[in-house]
Amino acid sequence: VLHRRQGDNQTAETIYKKALELENKNLSLLNNYIVLLEEESRKYEAAKMKNIMSKVEDPNPYSWLEQAYIYGKNNQHELAIKLYKKVIK
């Protein structure tokens, strides 16, 4: 996140990809990588990562709630609603 915020997207992406090789079910990691992809207007790749994120089986509803809140705050209401429904389920 620090590299991305400093504008070093290349290093940030390298770190995200390596981390995802080790821990591909981390919602926060997936979301941060999606943010980078969206900032770079890489919509296809961002959509692919969102699809992967939606299939993660995290039994902790608070993880999903946090992600739903973030997407709602960023006016991505369709995905936020999908995640809120996952929290309820």
HELIX and SHEET records of a PDB file:
HELIX    1   1 LEU A    2  ARG A    5  1                                   4    
HELIX    2   2 ASN A    9  LEU A   22  1                                  14    
HELIX    3   3 LEU A   27  GLU A   39  1                                  13    
HELIX    4   4 LYS A   43  SER A   54  1                                  12    
HELIX    5   5 PRO A   61  LYS A   73  1                                  13    
HELIX    6   6 HIS A   77  ILE A   88  1                                  12    
END                                                                             
